[in-house]
C-alpha cells in the first residue's frame, strides 16, 4: 500500500495529514526551546531513517561501532528495543532474551563488542549506559533520528532501494518525516542501489552495500559453508526484516534456488512457520536467527552480512567528531 497512492492510501490521507502536523509541531517545539534537549557528556551519533521499516540501519550501526572501536573511541550503543517486552531501561548481553529486549539490540550485543542498552527513552538509556560504562567515549543511537530530546553531534539518514514509497506520511505512506528532513541531516547513506529523492540535496552522500557469502549453522556457528555446498538442495528461505526481498536477492546472487517466505519486520516466528515438508535446509537472516535458536529445524543456515562503505565515511565521521571541517 505504501508504494502507491491507491484507494487505501487515499482513505488514510486525513490521518496522515494529522500525523504530519503533529510531527511539524513537535519539531518546532524543540527548535524554539519549548521542549528541552538533553546533552550528554560524550558525542552522540544518530543513525536513523525517515521511513517506517528497516533500511539497513543496524548493519551501519554495527559497522560504525567496530570502526570507531578500532580507532580507540570506545563506543556504546543505545536502541529502542523495538518489539521487546521490557519496561524502563535494560543492558543487553549476548545471552539476553530477544523477546524481552528486541532482535536488533541482541544482534548488536553479540557482534559489536561494546556495551548496548535499550530503552524507549533514549536519554535515560544513554545515561544508564554511561553510568555503567564510564570508559565509553561516544554513543551511537540506533534508530534515534526522531528521538529529538537526545542532543546529537552527527545525524545519519539511511535509505534503501524502496526510497520514500508513495511519498506520503504515516499511515497513508511510509514517511515518519518530510523528505526535506534528509537535507537537514549531516549525511545520507544509500543502501544498495538506492537513489536520493529529487529534489532533495543531502549535505554529504555515501554508498553502502551489505555483503555476505558464508553461512553458519544456527545451532552450531562453528560449522560454516559457502553457497556452493548448498546448491542442489531443496531450500526454503524465510525473512522477517524491513525488506525481505533484499535477502532473497542476495541469495539469488549467490546462485541459490529456493522457495521464498516473507514475513513482517520483527516477526515473532512460531515453530510451524519454519518447518517445510520438502526442505533439505532452511536459510534465514542473522536478525531472524537470534529469535529462532530454540525452534528452527536442525538444518538451518544463517547468512550474516556486513556493511561495506568507502574509507572516506569513517574519516568523515572522525573529522566531524574531532571538530574539524570534513575534507
GUTI-919579 format. One record per residue (C-alpha): x, y, z; residue number from 1; chain; residue in one letter. Coordinates in Angstrom, 1 decimal, always signed. Layout:
BEGIN
+--------+--------+--------+-----+------+------+
:      u :      v :      w : pos : unit : code :
+--------+--------+--------+-----+------+------+
:      X :      Y :      Z : NUM :    A :    A :
...
+--------+--------+--------+-----+------+------+
This chain:
BEGIN
+--------+--------+--------+-----+------+------+
:      u :      v :      w : pos : unit : code :
+--------+--------+--------+-----+------+------+
:   +0.0 :   +0.0 :   +0.0 :   1 :    A :    X :
:   +2.8 :   +2.4 :   +0.9 :   2 :    A :    X :
:   +4.4 :   +2.0 :   -2.6 :   3 :    A :    X :
:   +1.4 :   +3.5 :   -4.5 :   4 :    A :    X :
:   -1.3 :   +6.1 :   -3.9 :   5 :    A :    X :
:   -4.1 :   +3.7 :   -4.3 :   6 :    A :    X :
:   -7.5 :   +3.7 :   -2.6 :   7 :    A :    X :
:   -6.3 :   +2.5 :   +0.8 :   8 :    A :    X :
:   -3.7 :   +5.3 :   +0.9 :   9 :    A :    X :
:   -6.3 :   +7.9 :   -0.1 :  10 :    A :    X :
:   -8.7 :   +6.8 :   +2.6 :  11 :    A :    X :
:   -5.9 :   +7.1 :   +5.2 :  12 :    A :    X :
:   -4.7 :  +10.5 :   +4.0 :  13 :    A :    X :
:   -6.7 :  +12.6 :   +6.5 :  14 :    A :    X :
:   -5.0 :  +10.7 :   +9.3 :  15 :    A :    X :
:   -1.6 :  +11.2 :   +7.5 :  16 :    A :    X :
:   -2.1 :  +14.9 :   +7.4 :  17 :    A :    X :
:   -2.8 :  +15.0 :  +11.2 :  18 :    A :    X :
:   +0.3 :  +12.9 :  +11.7 :  19 :    A :    X :
:   +2.4 :  +15.3 :   +9.6 :  20 :    A :    X :
:   +1.0 :  +18.3 :  +11.6 :  21 :    A :    X :
:   +1.9 :  +16.6 :  +14.9 :  22 :    A :    X :
:   +5.5 :  +15.9 :  +13.6 :  23 :    A :    X :
:   +5.9 :  +19.5 :  +12.5 :  24 :    A :    X :
:   +4.6 :  +20.9 :  +15.8 :  25 :    A :    X :
:   +6.9 :  +18.6 :  +17.8 :  26 :    A :    X :
:   +9.9 :  +19.6 :  +15.8 :  27 :    A :    X :
:   +9.1 :  +23.3 :  +16.2 :  28 :    A :    X :
:   +8.8 :  +22.8 :  +20.0 :  29 :    A :    X :
:  +12.4 :  +21.6 :  +20.1 :  30 :    A :    X :
:  +13.7 :  +24.2 :  +17.7 :  31 :    A :    X :
:  +12.2 :  +27.1 :  +19.7 :  32 :    A :    X :
:  +13.2 :  +25.7 :  +23.0 :  33 :    A :    X :
:   +9.7 :  +24.9 :  +24.3 :  34 :    A :    X :
:  +10.8 :  +21.3 :  +24.7 :  35 :    A :    X :
:  +14.1 :  +20.6 :  +26.5 :  36 :    A :    X :
:  +17.0 :  +18.8 :  +24.8 :  37 :    A :    X :
:  +19.3 :  +16.7 :  +26.9 :  38 :    A :    X :
:  +23.0 :  +16.9 :  +26.0 :  39 :    A :    X :
:  +25.4 :  +14.2 :  +27.2 :  40 :    A :    X :
:  +29.0 :  +14.3 :  +28.3 :  41 :    A :    X :
:  +30.1 :  +12.4 :  +25.2 :  42 :    A :    X :
:  +29.5 :  +12.9 :  +21.5 :  43 :    A :    X :
:  +26.4 :  +11.2 :  +20.1 :  44 :    A :    X :
:  +26.0 :   +9.8 :  +16.5 :  45 :    A :    X :
:  +22.4 :   +9.2 :  +15.5 :  46 :    A :    X :
:  +21.6 :   +6.6 :  +12.7 :  47 :    A :    X :
:  +18.0 :   +6.6 :  +11.5 :  48 :    A :    X :
:  +15.7 :   +6.9 :   +8.6 :  49 :    A :    X :
:  +12.6 :   +9.0 :   +7.7 :  50 :    A :    X :
:  +10.6 :   +6.0 :   +6.6 :  51 :    A :    X :
:   +9.0 :   +3.2 :   +8.6 :  52 :    A :    X :
:  +10.7 :   -0.2 :   +8.4 :  53 :    A :    X :
:  +14.2 :   -1.4 :   +8.1 :  54 :    A :    X :
:  +16.6 :   +0.2 :   +5.6 :  55 :    A :    X :
:  +20.0 :   -1.1 :   +6.8 :  56 :    A :    X :
:  +20.4 :   +1.0 :   +9.9 :  57 :    A :    X :
:  +21.5 :   -1.9 :  +12.2 :  58 :    A :    X :
:  +24.3 :   -3.1 :   +9.9 :  59 :    A :    X :
:  +25.5 :   +0.5 :   +9.6 :  60 :    A :    X :
:  +25.5 :   +0.9 :  +13.4 :  61 :    A :    X :
:  +27.5 :   -2.3 :  +13.7 :  62 :    A :    X :
:  +30.0 :   -1.0 :  +11.1 :  63 :    A :    X :
:  +30.3 :   +2.3 :  +12.9 :  64 :    A :    X :
:  +30.8 :   +0.7 :  +16.3 :  65 :    A :    X :
:  +33.5 :   -1.6 :  +15.0 :  66 :    A :    X :
:  +35.3 :   +1.1 :  +13.1 :  67 :    A :    X :
:  +35.3 :   +3.6 :  +15.9 :  68 :    A :    X :
:  +36.3 :   +1.0 :  +18.4 :  69 :    A :    X :
:  +39.3 :   +0.1 :  +16.2 :  70 :    A :    X :
:  +40.3 :   +3.8 :  +16.3 :  71 :    A :    X :
:  +40.1 :   +4.0 :  +20.1 :  72 :    A :    X :
:  +36.7 :   +5.7 :  +20.6 :  73 :    A :    X :
:  +35.3 :   +3.0 :  +22.9 :  74 :    A :    X :
:  +31.6 :   +3.4 :  +21.7 :  75 :    A :    X :
:  +28.4 :   +2.4 :  +23.4 :  76 :    A :    X :
:  +25.1 :   +1.8 :  +21.6 :  77 :    A :    X :
:  +21.6 :   +2.7 :  +22.7 :  78 :    A :    X :
:  +18.5 :   +1.3 :  +21.0 :  79 :    A :    X :
:  +14.7 :   +1.5 :  +21.4 :  80 :    A :    X :
:  +14.5 :   -2.3 :  +21.6 :  81 :    A :    X :
:  +11.5 :   -2.4 :  +19.2 :  82 :    A :    X :
:   +9.3 :   -5.5 :  +19.8 :  83 :    A :    X :
:  +10.7 :   -6.2 :  +23.2 :  84 :    A :    X :
:   +8.5 :   -6.6 :  +26.3 :  85 :    A :    X :
:  +10.8 :   -4.8 :  +28.8 :  86 :    A :    X :
:  +10.0 :   -1.6 :  +30.5 :  87 :    A :    X :
:  +12.3 :   +1.2 :  +31.5 :  88 :    A :    X :
:  +16.0 :   +0.7 :  +30.6 :  89 :    A :    X :
:  +18.0 :   -2.5 :  +30.4 :  90 :    A :    X :
:  +21.5 :   -3.6 :  +29.4 :  91 :    A :    X :
:  +21.7 :   -6.1 :  +26.7 :  92 :    A :    X :
:  +24.1 :   -9.1 :  +26.8 :  93 :    A :    X :
:  +24.7 :  -11.9 :  +24.2 :  94 :    A :    X :
:  +22.5 :  -14.1 :  +26.3 :  95 :    A :    X :
:  +19.6 :  -11.7 :  +26.6 :  96 :    A :    X :
:  +16.1 :  -12.9 :  +25.6 :  97 :    A :    X :
:  +15.3 :  -11.4 :  +22.2 :  98 :    A :    X :
:  +11.6 :  -11.4 :  +23.0 :  99 :    A :    X :
:  +12.3 :   -9.2 :  +26.0 : 100 :    A :    X :
:  +14.8 :   -6.7 :  +24.6 : 101 :    A :    X :
:  +14.2 :   -7.0 :  +20.8 : 102 :    A :    X :
:  +16.1 :   -8.8 :  +18.0 : 103 :    A :    X :
:  +18.3 :   -5.9 :  +16.7 : 104 :    A :    X :
:  +19.8 :   -5.0 :  +20.1 : 105 :    A :    X :
:  +20.6 :   -8.6 :  +20.7 : 106 :    A :    X :
:  +22.3 :   -8.9 :  +17.3 : 107 :    A :    X :
:  +24.3 :   -5.7 :  +18.1 : 108 :    A :    X :
:  +25.3 :   -7.0 :  +21.6 : 109 :    A :    X :
:  +26.6 :  -10.2 :  +20.0 : 110 :    A :    X :
:  +28.6 :   -8.6 :  +17.3 : 111 :    A :    X :
:  +29.5 :   -5.0 :  +18.1 : 112 :    A :    X :
:  +31.9 :   -5.8 :  +21.0 : 113 :    A :    X :
:  +30.7 :   -2.8 :  +23.0 : 114 :    A :    X :
:  +28.0 :   -2.0 :  +25.6 : 115 :    A :    X :
:  +24.4 :   -2.0 :  +24.4 : 116 :    A :    X :
:  +21.5 :   -0.6 :  +26.4 : 117 :    A :    X :
:  +17.8 :   -0.4 :  +25.4 : 118 :    A :    X :
:  +15.1 :   +2.0 :  +26.4 : 119 :    A :    X :
:  +12.2 :   +3.7 :  +24.8 : 120 :    A :    X :
:  +13.5 :   +6.8 :  +26.4 : 121 :    A :    X :
:  +16.9 :   +7.1 :  +24.6 : 122 :    A :    X :
:  +18.2 :   +9.8 :  +27.0 : 123 :    A :    X :
:  +17.6 :   +7.5 :  +30.0 : 124 :    A :    X :
:  +19.2 :   +4.6 :  +28.2 : 125 :    A :    X :
:  +22.2 :   +6.7 :  +27.3 : 126 :    A :    X :
:  +22.7 :   +7.9 :  +30.9 : 127 :    A :    X :
:  +22.4 :   +4.4 :  +32.3 : 128 :    A :    X :
:  +25.0 :   +3.2 :  +29.8 : 129 :    A :    X :
:  +27.5 :   +5.9 :  +30.6 : 130 :    A :    X :
:  +27.0 :   +5.4 :  +34.4 : 131 :    A :    X :
:  +27.6 :   +1.6 :  +34.0 : 132 :    A :    X :
:  +30.4 :   +2.1 :  +31.4 : 133 :    A :    X :
:  +32.3 :   +5.4 :  +32.1 : 134 :    A :    X :
:  +35.0 :   +4.3 :  +29.8 : 135 :    A :    X :
:  +32.8 :   +4.9 :  +26.7 : 136 :    A :    X :
:  +33.8 :   +8.0 :  +24.8 : 137 :    A :    X :
:  +31.0 :   +8.1 :  +22.3 : 138 :    A :    X :
:  +27.4 :   +6.9 :  +21.9 : 139 :    A :    X :
:  +25.7 :   +5.6 :  +18.8 : 140 :    A :    X :
:  +21.9 :   +5.8 :  +18.8 : 141 :    A :    X :
:  +20.3 :   +3.1 :  +16.6 : 142 :    A :    X :
:  +17.1 :   +4.4 :  +15.0 : 143 :    A :    X :
:  +17.2 :   +7.6 :  +17.0 : 144 :    A :    X :
:  +16.5 :  +10.2 :  +14.3 : 145 :    A :    X :
:  +13.0 :  +11.1 :  +15.6 : 146 :    A :    X :
:  +14.1 :  +11.0 :  +19.3 : 147 :    A :    X :
:  +14.7 :  +14.7 :  +19.4 : 148 :    A :    X :
:  +15.2 :  +15.0 :  +23.1 : 149 :    A :    X :
:  +18.6 :  +13.4 :  +22.7 : 150 :    A :    X :
:  +21.1 :  +16.0 :  +21.5 : 151 :    A :    X :
:  +23.2 :  +14.7 :  +18.7 : 152 :    A :    X :
:  +26.5 :  +15.7 :  +17.2 : 153 :    A :    X :
:  +26.1 :  +13.8 :  +13.9 : 154 :    A :    X :
:  +22.9 :  +12.7 :  +12.1 : 155 :    A :    X :
:  +23.0 :  +10.0 :   +9.5 : 156 :    A :    X :
:  +19.9 :   +9.0 :   +7.4 : 157 :    A :    X :
:  +19.9 :   +5.6 :   +5.8 : 158 :    A :    X :
:  +17.8 :   +4.9 :   +2.7 : 159 :    A :    X :
:  +17.3 :   +1.7 :   +0.7 : 160 :    A :    X :
:  +16.0 :   +0.9 :   -2.8 : 161 :    A :    X :
:  +12.4 :   +1.4 :   -1.8 : 162 :    A :    X :
:  +13.1 :   +5.1 :   -1.4 : 163 :    A :    X :
:  +10.2 :   +7.1 :   +0.0 : 164 :    A :    X :
:   +7.4 :   +4.9 :   -1.3 : 165 :    A :    X :
:   +4.4 :   +6.9 :   -2.3 : 166 :    A :    X :
:   +5.9 :  +10.0 :   -0.5 : 167 :    A :    X :
:   +3.0 :  +10.3 :   +2.0 : 168 :    A :    X :
:   +3.2 :  +10.4 :   +5.8 : 169 :    A :    X :
:   +2.1 :   +7.6 :   +8.0 : 170 :    A :    X :
:   -0.3 :   +5.8 :   +7.9 : 171 :    A :    X :
:   -1.1 :   +6.6 :   +4.3 : 172 :    A :    X :
:   +2.6 :   +6.2 :   +3.3 : 173 :    A :    X :
:   +5.9 :   +5.2 :   +4.9 : 174 :    A :    X :
:   +7.2 :   +8.7 :   +5.9 : 175 :    A :    X :
:   +7.9 :   +9.4 :   +9.5 : 176 :    A :    X :
:   +9.1 :  +12.9 :   +8.5 : 177 :    A :    X :
:   +9.1 :  +15.0 :   +5.3 : 178 :    A :    X :
:  +11.7 :  +14.3 :   +2.6 : 179 :    A :    X :
:  +13.2 :  +17.7 :   +3.3 : 180 :    A :    X :
:  +14.5 :  +16.3 :   +6.6 : 181 :    A :    X :
:  +17.2 :  +14.4 :   +4.7 : 182 :    A :    X :
:  +18.8 :  +17.8 :   +3.7 : 183 :    A :    X :
:  +19.0 :  +18.8 :   +7.4 : 184 :    A :    X :
:  +20.9 :  +15.6 :   +8.4 : 185 :    A :    X :
:  +24.7 :  +15.6 :   +8.2 : 186 :    A :    X :
:  +24.8 :  +12.7 :   +5.7 : 187 :    A :    X :
:  +22.7 :  +10.3 :   +3.7 : 188 :    A :    X :
:  +23.8 :   +6.7 :   +3.3 : 189 :    A :    X :
:  +22.4 :   +4.9 :   +0.3 : 190 :    A :    X :
:  +22.0 :   +1.2 :   +0.8 : 191 :    A :    X :
:  +22.4 :   -0.9 :   -2.4 : 192 :    A :    X :
:  +21.0 :   +0.8 :   -5.5 : 193 :    A :    X :
:  +19.1 :   +3.5 :   -3.6 : 194 :    A :    X :
:  +19.0 :   +7.0 :   -5.1 : 195 :    A :    X :
:  +18.4 :  +10.3 :   -3.3 : 196 :    A :    X :
:  +14.9 :  +11.6 :   -3.7 : 197 :    A :    X :
:  +14.6 :  +14.6 :   -6.1 : 198 :    A :    X :
:  +14.9 :  +17.5 :   -5.5 : 199 :    A :    X :
:  +16.5 :  +16.8 :   -2.0 : 200 :    A :    X :
:  +20.2 :  +17.6 :   -1.9 : 201 :    A :    X :
:  +22.0 :  +15.9 :   +1.1 : 202 :    A :    X :
:  +24.9 :  +17.7 :   +2.7 : 203 :    A :    X :
:  +27.0 :  +14.6 :   +2.3 : 204 :    A :    X :
:  +26.3 :  +11.3 :   +0.5 : 205 :    A :    X :
:  +27.8 :   +7.8 :   +0.9 : 206 :    A :    X :
:  +27.0 :   +4.5 :   -0.6 : 207 :    A :    X :
:  +26.8 :   +1.2 :   +1.4 : 208 :    A :    X :
:  +26.4 :   -2.4 :   +0.4 : 209 :    A :    X :
:  +25.6 :   -5.4 :   +2.5 : 210 :    A :    X :
:  +28.0 :   -8.2 :   +1.8 : 211 :    A :    X :
:  +27.8 :  -11.8 :   +3.0 : 212 :    A :    X :
:  +28.8 :  -15.1 :   +1.3 : 213 :    A :    X :
:  +29.5 :  -17.6 :   +4.2 : 214 :    A :    X :
:  +26.7 :  -19.3 :   +6.0 : 215 :    A :    X :
:  +26.9 :  -20.8 :   +9.5 : 216 :    A :    X :
:  +24.7 :  -23.5 :  +11.1 : 217 :    A :    X :
:  +22.2 :  -21.9 :  +13.5 : 218 :    A :    X :
:  +22.7 :  -24.5 :  +16.3 : 219 :    A :    X :
:  +26.5 :  -24.6 :  +15.9 : 220 :    A :    X :
:  +28.0 :  -21.5 :  +14.4 : 221 :    A :    X :
:  +31.4 :  -23.2 :  +14.3 : 222 :    A :    X :
:  +30.1 :  -25.1 :  +11.3 : 223 :    A :    X :
:  +30.2 :  -23.0 :   +8.2 : 224 :    A :    X :
:  +29.7 :  -23.4 :   +4.5 : 225 :    A :    X :
:  +29.5 :  -21.4 :   +1.3 : 226 :    A :    X :
:  +26.7 :  -21.3 :   -1.3 : 227 :    A :    X :
:  +28.3 :  -24.0 :   -3.4 : 228 :    A :    X :
:  +27.7 :  -26.5 :   -0.7 : 229 :    A :    X :
:  +24.0 :  -25.7 :   -0.6 : 230 :    A :    X :
:  +23.3 :  -25.8 :   -4.3 : 231 :    A :    X :
:  +21.3 :  -28.8 :   -5.4 : 232 :    A :    X :
:  +19.5 :  -29.0 :   -2.1 : 233 :    A :    X :
:  +15.8 :  -28.3 :   -1.7 : 234 :    A :    X :
:  +16.0 :  -24.9 :   +0.1 : 235 :    A :    X :
:  +13.5 :  -22.7 :   +1.8 : 236 :    A :    X :
:  +14.3 :  -19.1 :   +2.9 : 237 :    A :    X :
:  +12.5 :  -17.0 :   +5.5 : 238 :    A :    X :
:  +13.0 :  -13.3 :   +6.2 : 239 :    A :    X :
:  +11.2 :  -11.1 :   +8.7 : 240 :    A :    X :
:  +13.1 :   -7.9 :   +8.0 : 241 :    A :    X :
:  +12.1 :   -4.5 :   +6.7 : 242 :    A :    X :
:  +12.6 :   -5.5 :   +3.0 : 243 :    A :    X :
:  +12.6 :   -9.4 :   +2.8 : 244 :    A :    X :
:  +13.2 :   -9.2 :   -1.0 : 245 :    A :    X :
:  +16.7 :   -7.8 :   -0.2 : 246 :    A :    X :
:  +17.6 :  -11.0 :   +1.5 : 247 :    A :    X :
:  +16.1 :  -13.1 :   -1.3 : 248 :    A :    X :
:  +18.0 :  -11.1 :   -3.9 : 249 :    A :    X :
:  +21.2 :  -11.7 :   -2.0 : 250 :    A :    X :
:  +20.6 :  -15.5 :   -2.0 : 251 :    A :    X :
:  +19.9 :  -15.4 :   -5.8 : 252 :    A :    X :
:  +23.2 :  -13.5 :   -6.3 : 253 :    A :    X :
:  +24.9 :  -16.4 :   -4.7 : 254 :    A :    X :
:  +23.4 :  -18.8 :   -7.3 : 255 :    A :    X :
:  +20.9 :  -20.4 :   -5.0 : 256 :    A :    X :
:  +17.4 :  -21.6 :   -5.9 : 257 :    A :    X :
:  +14.9 :  -21.7 :   -3.1 : 258 :    A :    X :
:  +11.3 :  -21.1 :   -2.0 : 259 :    A :    X :
:  +10.9 :  -17.6 :   -0.5 : 260 :    A :    X :
:   +8.7 :  -16.9 :   +2.5 : 261 :    A :    X :
:   +8.4 :  -13.2 :   +3.5 : 262 :    A :    X :
:   +7.2 :  -12.1 :   +7.0 : 263 :    A :    X :
:   +6.6 :   -8.7 :   +8.6 : 264 :    A :    X :
:   +9.6 :   -6.9 :  +10.1 : 265 :    A :    X :
:  +10.4 :   -8.1 :  +13.6 : 266 :    A :    X :
:   +8.1 :  -11.1 :  +13.1 : 267 :    A :    X :
:   +7.8 :  -13.4 :  +16.2 : 268 :    A :    X :
:   +8.2 :  -16.8 :  +14.5 : 269 :    A :    X :
:   +6.4 :  -19.9 :  +15.5 : 270 :    A :    X :
:   +7.9 :  -23.3 :  +15.1 : 271 :    A :    X :
:   +5.3 :  -24.3 :  +12.4 : 272 :    A :    X :
:   +6.3 :  -21.4 :  +10.3 : 273 :    A :    X :
:   +9.8 :  -22.8 :   +9.9 : 274 :    A :    X :
:   +9.0 :  -26.3 :   +9.0 : 275 :    A :    X :
:   +8.6 :  -27.3 :   +5.4 : 276 :    A :    X :
:   +8.0 :  -30.9 :   +4.4 : 277 :    A :    X :
:  +10.1 :  -30.9 :   +1.3 : 278 :    A :    X :
:  +13.0 :  -28.9 :   +2.7 : 279 :    A :    X :
:  +16.6 :  -30.2 :   +2.9 : 280 :    A :    X :
:  +17.7 :  -26.9 :   +4.6 : 281 :    A :    X :
:  +16.3 :  -23.6 :   +5.8 : 282 :    A :    X :
:  +18.0 :  -20.3 :   +5.2 : 283 :    A :    X :
:  +17.5 :  -17.1 :   +7.3 : 284 :    A :    X :
:  +18.9 :  -13.7 :   +8.1 : 285 :    A :    X :
:  +21.0 :  -13.2 :  +11.2 : 286 :    A :    X :
:  +18.4 :  -10.8 :  +12.6 : 287 :    A :    X :
:  +15.8 :  -13.5 :  +12.4 : 288 :    A :    X :
:  +18.2 :  -16.2 :  +13.7 : 289 :    A :    X :
:  +18.6 :  -14.6 :  +17.1 : 290 :    A :    X :
:  +14.9 :  -15.3 :  +17.8 : 291 :    A :    X :
:  +14.8 :  -18.8 :  +16.4 : 292 :    A :    X :
:  +17.7 :  -20.7 :  +18.1 : 293 :    A :    X :
:  +15.3 :  -23.0 :  +20.0 : 294 :    A :    X :
:  +12.6 :  -23.5 :  +17.4 : 295 :    A :    X :
:  +14.3 :  -23.7 :  +14.0 : 296 :    A :    X :
:  +15.0 :  -27.1 :  +12.4 : 297 :    A :    X :
:  +18.5 :  -28.6 :  +12.8 : 298 :    A :    X :
:  +19.5 :  -27.9 :   +9.2 : 299 :    A :    X :
:  +19.0 :  -24.1 :   +9.4 : 300 :    A :    X :
:  +21.7 :  -22.0 :   +7.9 : 301 :    A :    X :
:  +22.3 :  -18.3 :   +8.7 : 302 :    A :    X :
:  +23.8 :  -15.7 :   +6.4 : 303 :    A :    X :
:  +25.5 :  -12.9 :   +8.3 : 304 :    A :    X :
:  +26.0 :   -9.6 :   +6.4 : 305 :    A :    X :
:  +28.4 :   -6.7 :   +7.0 : 306 :    A :    X :
:  +28.1 :   -3.1 :   +5.8 : 307 :    A :    X :
:  +30.8 :   -2.1 :   +3.4 : 308 :    A :    X :
:  +31.4 :   +1.6 :   +2.8 : 309 :    A :    X :
:  +34.3 :   +3.6 :   +1.3 : 310 :    A :    X :
:  +37.0 :   +4.5 :   +3.8 : 311 :    A :    X :
:  +36.0 :   +8.2 :   +3.4 : 312 :    A :    X :
:  +33.0 :   +7.5 :   +5.5 : 313 :    A :    X :
:  +35.0 :   +6.7 :   +8.6 : 314 :    A :    X :
:  +37.4 :   +9.5 :   +8.0 : 315 :    A :    X :
:  +34.5 :  +11.9 :   +7.7 : 316 :    A :    X :
:  +32.9 :  +10.7 :  +11.0 : 317 :    A :    X :
:  +36.2 :  +11.1 :  +12.9 : 318 :    A :    X :
:  +36.8 :  +14.6 :  +11.4 : 319 :    A :    X :
:  +33.3 :  +15.6 :  +12.5 : 320 :    A :    X :
:  +33.9 :  +14.2 :  +16.0 : 321 :    A :    X :
:  +37.2 :  +16.0 :  +16.2 : 322 :    A :    X :
:  +35.5 :  +19.3 :  +15.3 : 323 :    A :    X :
:  +37.5 :  +19.7 :  +12.1 : 324 :    A :    X :
:  +35.7 :  +20.5 :   +8.9 : 325 :    A :    X :
:  +35.4 :  +17.4 :   +6.7 : 326 :    A :    X :
:  +37.6 :  +17.2 :   +3.7 : 327 :    A :    X :
+--------+--------+--------+-----+------+------+
